[in-house]
Amino acid sequence: MSAWLQRMRSMGRRPAEGGPNPILEGKVTPTLLGLSIPMIMAMVLVTFFGLVDMFYLGRFSPEAMAAVGLAFPVTYLLHTFGGALASACTSSCSRLIGSGRADEVPNLLLHVILLAAALSILLIPGGMALLGVEPSLNSLDTDPTVRQMARQYGLIYFLGGFFSLFAMSVNSLFRGEGDTIFPFKVMGLGLVLNIILDPLFIFGPGPFPRLGVAGAAVTTVVSFGAASLLVLRELLTADRKVRLMRGAWRWNPAMMRDLLQVAGPASLANLSLPVSVMLINKMIAGFGTMAVAGYAAARVVHSVVFLPMLGLSMSMMIMVGQNHGAGKRDRVRQITLTTLRFTLTVVTLMALPVVLFPEWALFWVKDEAVVAAALPLVRWGTLTRPMLGIVNVAAFWFQAKGNGPAGMVPNSVLRVICEPLGVWFGLQIAGLAGGWYGFAIGDTVGGVLFLVILLWRLRAYVRDADPAPTVT
């Protein structure tokens, strides 16, 4: 037992230089779990960023909670493009290492930093301008004070955009190398700062200013800034494959194309979440501020249940990328099916307590009207989280192989078509609660559809005898 635990602890660390690579050669299940455990823990910390904010803001005022939910479709643009770049980083880095070209990873790092800087130049002023004129804030039937608080939160949030993009993308390169421990440490630092600073800047005790919603945004910017400094320090480590190295820069159009081939479609797929939130917010705005705040609260609960599937899928992406680069197609299939089984099992176990006791999952929400609005979505939306796990595995499987366009489809269809349509039909039939039942039905339809597609493509993938494409 102790030897098994030791293997599990070592799996999340990058393979020793010159030693065997367990991602390519080790047993699939312990390797997947060894990579996933620190990954899941890191995702827990990321989710607690939002949960900590909502916990304190819920005690500040229901309007503050609603404001963050209202700003989400715009502020999520940073995560949309940052997460897309992160997926491209993991995919490209893992395929380079799997194909025996780890010496090109320092040059890949510099291309990634260039992309992160370019995204910052485009996204930060663009997002701030969007918050000033964005129709989803102006057209919703919500309190003007809530809309103003949403803009204030979003403007500050965007000011720290480069820190978010830099930390997310470089941490994903570390993951592509096979290291899931260090990114967990980075997120741990950020969360500790968030927990300490949130109440200080939101409530303003002593010498601190009482900033309310703006204080939550200030805390997030400071936390990601500190995380970026820790990442920069790690890039100077000499024995890493992902490191800053003098003389590494060589402009490589093919490398940039490979990154963009995954990041571009992944950006569109990631946009599906804020688009879905915006559409659903529009549909439920007529039910009042409490309905919008309840939807925001339910999304936080869903994100906690979502964590295991995200950690497992991202670990699968590392393993599939390296094995795809090495041409080990049967092993890729085994990794994918193992991930699918673990995802369905673990997420179901995570969902059951929430489904049975949804009030407990909303313990951090102070306002009873917000709890009442959120309860049906917390229960029924959580029940169908395993379906979202299937969609997620399918998307990451395509992205890991460098097929960005196919990776874009699963989440886009689920978020932009299945969920909003389900909510719309439910609202027509049974009001707000009916809308939340429709949300769950939309998730179920999407999950079944992409399970069939994934199994079909896996079979064709193993039959295909062509050489595995990699970064050129």
Secondary structure, DSSP 8 states (H G I E B T S, - for coil): -HHHHHHHHHHTS---TTS--HHHHS-HHHHHHHHHHHHHHHHHHHHHHHHHHHHHHHHH-HHHHHHHHHHHHHHHHHHHHHHHHHHHHHHHHHHHHHTT-GGGHHHHHHHHHHHHHHHHHHHHHHHHHHHHH-HHHHSSSS-HHHHHHHHHHHHHHHHTHHHHHHHHHHHHHHHHHT--HHHHHHHHHHHHHHHHHHHHHHH--TTS---THHHHHHHHHHHHHHHHHHHHHHTT-TT-SS---TT-----HHHHHHHHHHHHHHHHHHHHHHHHHHHHHHHHGGG-HHHHHHHHHHHHHHHHHHHHHHHHHHHHHHHHHHHHHTT-HHHHHHHHHHHHHHHHHHHHHHHHHHHH-HHHHTTT---HHHHHHHHHHHHHHHHTHHHHHHHHHHHHHHHHTT-HHHHHHHHHIIIIIIHHHHHHHHHHHHHHHHHHHHHHHHHHHHHHHHHHHHHHHHHHHHH--S------
